[in-house]
Amino acid sequence: MHQGPWHVLHVVANHENKVARHLSIRSVEHYLPLYTERSRWTDRTVTLERPLFLGYVFVHLTPQNRLPLISTPGVIRLLGNSDSGLVTSEEISRIRQGLESGCILRPHPSVNVGMPVRVREGAFAGVEGIVTQLRQRCKVVISLATVRQSFSLETDLLDVEVLGSSISDANYSFDRASAFLHA
């Protein structure tokens, strides 16, 4: 198993699983992070596996597999080059470990409001994100800059460390959040 950085394939939305199957057939090392979600249909409730990053599959690129990668049905393009547009093995390992350990990871649109925090415990220890919701648990949005997408992590409030003052435009200060949390 290759330990270097991961390249990002931009693929046709909702074709991530098909692309992953093609990559498996071509013996290309890839990773497609999936989360499970219950969906209510008219006649029943089903559990579906959905991609954490819609429209993206992570691959290890070698000179030998570059052409098979970009010619795979459903692939739009390979992001970046050899120096930029890469995702570190550590980032992929954390996502993989988080999903395997039962962390609730869900796609989340990038946000520009909230409080910057650092996760203290678990698979995402040391990762910085933005708080988007405070209730019994804290919802932190973590961005994967390479694909310009984010996902949310639900964690205990005690497992996050505040990095600075609020950057929210909604008149929401940390003092008010602290008062809410300790009430």
C-alpha positions in Angstrom: 0.0 0.0 0.0 1.4 3.4 -1.1 2.0 5.9 1.7 2.5 9.1 -0.3 0.0 11.9 -0.9 -3.3 11.2 -2.6 -4.3 12.8 -5.9 -7.9 13.8 -6.5 -10.0 12.7 -9.4 -12.9 15.0 -10.2 -15.7 12.6 -11.4 -19.2 13.0 -12.6 -21.5 13.6 -9.6 -23.3 10.4 -8.5 -20.8 8.2 -10.5 -18.2 7.9 -7.7 -19.0 4.2 -7.0 -18.9 3.3 -10.7 -15.5 5.1 -11.1 -14.2 3.2 -7.9 -15.3 -0.1 -9.5 -13.5 0.7 -12.7 -10.4 1.7 -10.7 -10.5 -1.6 -8.8 -10.7 -3.5 -12.1 -7.6 -1.6 -13.3 -5.8 -2.3 -10.0 -5.5 1.4 -9.2 -5.2 2.1 -5.5 -8.1 4.5 -4.6 -10.2 5.6 -1.7 -13.9 6.6 -1.8 -15.0 7.6 1.7 -18.7 6.6 2.2 -21.1 7.3 5.0 -24.4 5.6 5.7 -27.7 7.4 5.7 -31.3 6.2 6.3 -33.7 7.4 3.6 -37.4 7.2 3.7 -39.0 6.0 0.5 -42.7 5.9 -0.1 -43.0 2.2 0.8 -40.0 1.6 3.2 -36.9 3.0 4.9 -33.6 2.0 3.4 -30.0 2.5 4.4 -27.9 4.0 1.7 -24.1 4.5 1.3 -23.3 7.9 0.0 -19.9 9.6 -0.9 -18.6 12.0 1.8 -17.2 14.2 -1.0 -19.6 14.3 -3.9 -17.8 14.2 -7.2 -14.4 13.2 -6.0 -12.4 9.9 -5.6 -8.9 9.8 -4.1 -6.1 7.9 -5.9 -2.4 7.2 -5.7 -0.9 8.3 -9.0 2.1 6.6 -10.7 3.5 7.2 -14.1 2.1 3.9 -15.2 -1.5 4.5 -14.1 -1.9 8.1 -15.2 -3.5 7.3 -18.6 -5.8 4.6 -17.2 -6.9 7.0 -14.5 -7.9 9.9 -16.8 -9.5 7.5 -19.4 -11.7 5.9 -16.8 -15.4 6.3 -17.6 -16.9 9.0 -15.4 -13.6 10.8 -14.7 -13.7 14.5 -15.6 -10.2 15.4 -14.7 -7.2 15.0 -12.4 -7.0 17.9 -10.0 -3.7 19.8 -9.5 -0.2 18.6 -10.5 2.6 16.9 -8.7 3.1 19.8 -6.3 -0.4 21.1 -5.6 -3.8 19.7 -5.4 -2.7 16.8 -3.2 -4.3 15.3 0.0 -1.9 14.1 2.6 -2.0 10.5 3.7 -2.6 11.8 7.2 -5.8 13.5 6.1 -7.1 10.4 4.4 -6.1 8.2 7.4 -8.1 10.5 9.7 -11.2 10.3 7.5 -10.8 6.5 7.1 -10.3 6.1 10.9 -13.2 8.4 11.7 -15.6 6.5 9.5 -14.4 3.1 10.7 -14.7 4.2 14.4 -18.3 5.4 14.0 -17.7 9.1 14.0 -20.7 10.8 12.4 -19.2 12.4 9.3 -21.5 14.1 6.8 -21.0 16.3 3.8 -21.4 19.9 4.6 -21.2 23.0 2.5 -18.2 25.2 3.2 -19.1 27.9 5.7 -17.6 31.3 6.6 -19.3 31.9 9.9 -18.8 30.3 13.4 -16.1 29.8 15.8 -12.7 28.3 14.9 -11.9 25.3 17.1 -9.4 22.5 17.3 -10.6 18.9 18.0 -8.8 17.5 21.1 -9.8 13.9 21.1 -10.4 11.0 18.8 -9.5 10.3 15.2 -9.6 14.0 14.4 -7.4 15.2 17.3 -5.5 18.3 16.2 -7.7 19.1 13.3 -9.1 22.6 13.1 -12.6 23.5 12.0 -15.5 25.9 12.5 -18.4 25.4 15.0 -21.7 25.5 13.2 -24.0 24.3 15.9 -24.0 24.1 19.7 -26.4 21.8 21.5 -25.8 18.7 23.6 -23.0 18.0 21.1 -20.9 20.3 19.0 -21.0 20.3 15.2 -17.6 21.2 13.7 -17.1 21.7 10.0 -13.8 20.5 8.7 -12.6 21.5 5.2 -10.6 19.5 2.8 -9.1 22.4 0.9 -7.9 20.4 -2.1 -11.4 19.5 -3.2 -13.0 22.7 -1.8 -15.5 20.7 0.2 -16.2 20.2 3.8 -17.8 17.7 6.1 -19.3 18.0 9.6 -18.1 16.1 12.7 -20.3 15.8 15.7 -18.3 15.7 18.9 -18.6 16.4 22.6 -18.2 20.0 23.6 -15.4 19.2 25.9 -13.4 17.7 23.1 -12.9 21.0 21.3 -10.5 23.8 22.1 -11.4 27.3 21.1 -8.7 28.9 18.9 -9.9 32.5 18.8 -12.8 34.8 18.9 -16.0 34.2 16.9 -15.9 35.1 13.3 -19.7 34.9 13.1 -21.8 37.7 11.5 -24.8 36.6 13.6 -23.8 38.5 16.8 -22.8 35.3 18.5 -19.9 35.6 20.8 -18.0 33.0 22.7 -19.1 34.4 26.0 -22.7 33.8 25.0 -21.8 30.3 23.8 -20.1 29.6 27.1 -23.1 30.8 29.1 -25.3 28.5 27.0 -23.0 25.5 27.4 -22.7 25.8 31.2 -26.4 26.5 31.7 
